[in-house]
Amino acid sequence: GNCGLAERNLAINATPNSGGFTIGGLAQGQGFRITGTSVIQDSPPSQVGRRWTPIRRYGVTGWISETEPGGRLGNVRRIDCAAIGL
């Protein structure tokens, strides 16, 4: 299965954008299910290259920032869902 673990505390946004409305959060070490295809943010310039990944956790469906701008610093470790009981 396609899941991930939060490597740090992460916001869950309603849209795949750093300016998006926050609808939830993940604590460091929490697992979640990846529900679709990531998108790469293309504006504003300071945020270009940030990878947003659609997830579901505790009934909340939204987007987390899998990387920082430019694709740096993974915020997420991808893992098999069975390994974390999801």
Buried (B, 14 or more C-beta within 10 A) or exposed (E): EBBBBBBEEBBBBBEBBBEBEEBBBBEEEBBBBBBEEBBEBEEEEEBEEBBBBBBBBEEBBBBBBBBBBEEEEBBBEEBEBEEBEB
